[in-house]
Amino acid sequence: MTRFLARWLVMTIAVAVTVLILPGMHTVGDPPIFGFAAFALFMALINASIKPIVHVLALPLSIVSFGLAALIINWIFMRFASWLAIGIFGVGVDVGGFWWSVLASIIMSIVSGIAAAVVGND
């Protein structure tokens, strides 16, 4: 359980930095930290549960489309996490569009890698 909490903390930090950097992502609700945390919670749950299965099933399409299918899947999961966070908790992060989600994925990957190294999460 502590490992999941550490990953959630790392994801929350990555989401916060991403929202502060990208003008195409906005927090919904007040205070913003609750929006970051709610969005990060659902992103962590999706990444741990259904995302690996969907990526394996979509691998042939992703190969044929030179990775475009993987970008679309990531965008769908970010929209889904946003929808869940705002719908259930009333706070979250609104992802502006497809290209904002692509940039957000890149930034969140970099920031979460740095934060994981600082926190000591494998």
N, C-alpha and C positions, 0 to 999 in steps of 0.2 A: 504494500500500500504506500509506503514511503517513496518507493521508486516512481509510482504514478504521480504522487504529489510533487516530486522534484521535477518530473517532466512537464507537469501542468504549470509549475512556476516558470520554467524555462520558456514554455510556449507563451505564457502571459507576457513575459518580458519581450519576447520576439514580436508579439502582436502589438504591444504598446509602441515599440520603436518604429515598426512598420507604419502604424497609423499616424505617428508624428511626422514621418518622412513623406509619405505619399498623400497628395491632395485628393486622390480618388477614393480614399477610405475615410469613413467618418464614424465616430462613436454615437451610439444611440443611448439615451438615458443619462442619469446623473448619479453619482460621480463617474467619470470615465473609466476608472480602474475596474468597476464592476462590469462594464461593457467589455473591457479587455479580457477579464477573467472568465466571463460567461462564454464569449466567443472561443477563447483558448480551450475551455473545458470541452466544448463540442468538437472542436478540431482535433483535440487529443483523443477523444473517444472514437471519432470517425477514423482517424489515422491508425488506431490500434485495432479496430474491429473490421470494418468492411472495405477500407481502401486497398489493402493488399490483395484481397480476393478479386475485386473489380479490376485492378491493374493486371493481374494474371490472366483474367478472362479476356481483357481487351488488348493483350499483348500482340496478337496477330494484326489487329487493326492499327495499333500504335506503330508497328514496324512498317506497315504499308504506307501509313500517312506521315512517316518520318517524325514521330513523336507528337503530332498534333492531337491525337486522341488522348494522350496522357495530360496535355495541357487542358483540354476540355474537361476531363474527369476532375482534375484539380479545381477548376473553376466551379464545377457543379458542387463539389464537396464544400468549397468555401461559401457558396451561396446557401447551401443546406445548413451549414453550421450557423451562419448568420440568421437564417430564418428560424432555426430552433432556439437560439439564444434570445432573440427579440420576442418570439412568440411565447416562450415559456417564462422567461425572467423579466421581460420588458426592457432589457438592456442588451447591448451587443455592439457589433461592428457591421456597418453597411459597406459592402464591397461594390464600388462604382460600376465596374464592367469587366469584360473578359481580359483586356490588356492590363488593367489595374491588378487583377488577381494573379496574372503571370508575374508582374513586377513584385507583388506582395509575396508570392511564393519564393522568389529568389532572395529577397531581403530577409524573410523569416528564416530561411535555411541558413543564411550566413550568421544572422544574429543568434539563432538558437544554437548553432555550433559553438559560437564564442561564449554564450551564456552557459552552455552545458560544460564547457571546459572550466569556466570559473567556478560553477557550483560543484563540479566534480561528478556530474551525472554521466554515465557511460552511454 
